[in-house]
Amino acid sequence: MIENLLIRGVSSYSPNAPTVIGPLKRVSMLYGQNGTGKSTIGNYLQTPGEACYGGCSMAPAGPEREILVYNHTFMELNFHEDVAQPGVFTLNAGNIEAENALNAAQAAIKLLSTQQDEEMAKGKASKTARETGKQALKDGLWKLKTPFDGSPLAYCFQGVNTKERLLERIQATSEAPDAVTTAELMAEATELQAATDAQLPSISLVGFPGSELEPHPIFREIITGTDNSYLAGLIHALGHSDWIQHALAFPPIDGDLCPFCQQPLPEGFHGEIAKIFDKTYERRIRDLTNLQRRYAGAVEQTLQRLRSPSYQQPSFQLAISNLSAALQRNVQTIEKKIASPSIVVEPESSVGLIDALNECIAVEQEKIDAFNLKVKNKQVHLAQIKDRFWGVLRTSVGTLLDHYAQEDQELAQAQQKARDNIEALRAKAKAEREIIVQSRAAITNIDQSVDCINHWLRILGLKGFELTKEEGDVPQYRLQRPEQRAGVFKTLSEGEKTLISFLYFLEVCNGELNATAGRLISDRIIVIDDPISSLSHNYVYDIASLIKRHVISPSTRFKQVIILTHNLFFFHEMVKLMNEDGGRGRGNAGQQESQVALFRITKSEYSAVVAMQPKEIQNDYQSFWQAIKDALNGRTSATVIPNMMRNILEYYFTFVHRQDKLAKALEDLSDEDPQFRSLYRYINRESHADAVNITDFGEIDPAVYVERFRQVFVRTQFQEHYDKMMG
């Protein structure tokens, strides 16, 4: 069954927003004046696949639906364009075995149809659950995006401006390989976006030339005099070499006396002393002094370099402090060696300290190089940050995505299972339809339909023509009159054409145009568009009764019935017939359910369809007032106002027998207000179909004309009636 119709972009319906018609029931009736877009609905249901209906749809979709539509197109195709009509196959009694097989197959198809509906409901439930789960996932992911709006990482979401695109982006991203955080990426992006094109200066590694002097063997060498003097042994034994060497720097007070004990010195004493500290000793001392000078110079140069701004990074200071202290100690150690050449000293190695400092420098330089590279290739690195960010985001929602994927997979499997079951049920239904085709072929004919049509023609009082069966390879019907077989349809009145074509349509609904058709008649959707067009008022009840007897009742005859009309009396009559059982029918379980839906079609700029309650149904007079109120509220075209006003005044003042009072009021208002004269001329015209009547009004302002209309009731002292009808 069709639950909703969506009409858009065709005829008088809006090309932008679809007009939703629904919810539809088993029986749906739509009332609308000619020109409101009523017939467009029937035309769409008749040929939904035409290109002009590309913006229209039915819900739920049903590609296998069989929709039979009675409208002007049906009449044209079957009676105007063809001289003969296809024969309608209907069931007749006689073959008990075939009837039993047919009934069994139809019952089986109904059961299979019920099972298929259940499986479709399961599939729909799984689909809905999948859609709900996906929407919940998208909502959750969207909340994760919100904190980054307006942040330095907001550029990462360029092009990802919908929840669907966000989900697709995250699902297409791999998890981050490293443990970077969004806070770190935020800091990188902030730094990079704030940076100018100026690059940071590099920091050179520290080299200390004095390092190669520190392991020099002279520091471990005991520097003393030679053994050429007889005093050498004594001096070495006493360990006074450094003391005597220093004493030589002082001139003797008395060259022949010992400066300590004042005893006479042995002959040649000074010469023996001088022999100990010969040129070799002097050269070693000189070498040591030169080495000390070189080392101290290297230390000073290095420490001066480390005092420059480039090396003032906080991360360098501990390494620089350790190195500086070590170098200062080495300087003191070397000076101590010079002061006492005979002692052994061991300067500290600065190599490890230099390496430690250079490691710190290398770490910082790596950062500088990375930053300079980022500045140099800013967009490239922003793109890299973006990729890493999505990886981090994907990692953070990994559990959520895994949970969703598992649930979605289970629901997808359930949905697929329902599809498979539906296909299996359809295959079984196909086999049952083959049985129906075979059974129907044994118990169908076209004679019953032609007899039924002629029976109803007689009942309706149409005795000047009849439908006859025409023998041939293809069973057909043909209209004929006494003494006339050709062109009979063209000689009929419009009302007779409507009746014969509608009776034929009823037989088509309840039969088959093909004896081998395997569809269930009870699955059909019947659409009837203005079946009383061109008929006199006397036939309205008959047509309504035919529809009730052959289409609506029993409730199991057809799946759904949709009736469209412009005739308010016919609309009333159909509602009355439907209300004979309270407008309700019984389902399989015995519960009562509403089976009728009512709608009203109006047109202003575009057509609109609104639901109605039975209590809102109006007679013709009430509908004229409603049309004026609709125009005043912009729900229908203002051009209907003059005609509705004319009809109201004719109806009411004829009913109250005060036409004289009306004529006087109209004449007085016309004399007092020149702008009222157009309405006055229109009301006094004999024919309201005269096109000049409309053009006389020019651009119609509903509010202005309604106020002038009100004045008529004020002048005739019937304002209370006006207020009641417009209230």
Secondary structure, DSSP 8 states (H G I E B T S, - for coil): ---EEEE-SSTTS-SSS-EEE----SEEEEEE-TTSSHHHHHHHHH-TTSGGGTT-EEES--TT--EEEESHHHHIIIIIS-SSEE--BEE-S--HHHHHHHHHHHHHHHHHHHHHHHHHHHHHHHHHHHHHHHHHHHHHHHHHHGGGTTSTTGGGGTT--SHHHHHHHHHTS---SS---HHHHHHHHHHHHH--S-----------GGGGTTT-GGGG------S-STTHHHHHHHT-HHHHHHHTTS--SSTTB-TTT--B--TTHHHHHHHHS-HHHHHHHHHHHHHHHHHHHHHHHHHHHHTSGGG--GGGHHHHHHHHHHHHHHHHHHHHHHHSTTS-------HHHHHHHHHHHHHHHHHHHHHHHHHHTHHHHHHHHHHHHHHHHHHHTHHHHHHHHHHHHHHHHHHHHHHHHHHHHHHHHHHHHHHHHHHHHHHEESHHHHHHHHHHHHHTT--S-EEEEE-SSS-EEEEEBTTB-SSHHHHS-HHHHHHHHHHHHHHHHHSBSSTT----GGG-EEEEE-TTTT--GGGHHHHHHHHIIIIISSTTS-SEEEEEES-HHHHHHHHHHHGGGTTEEE-TTS-EEE-EEEEEEEESSSEEEEEE-GGG---HHHHHHHHHHHHHTTSS-GGGHHHHHHHHHHHHHHHTT-HHHHHHHHHHHHHH-GGGHHHHHHHT-S-TT-THHHHTT-S--HHHHHHHHHHHHHHTT-HHHHHHHH-
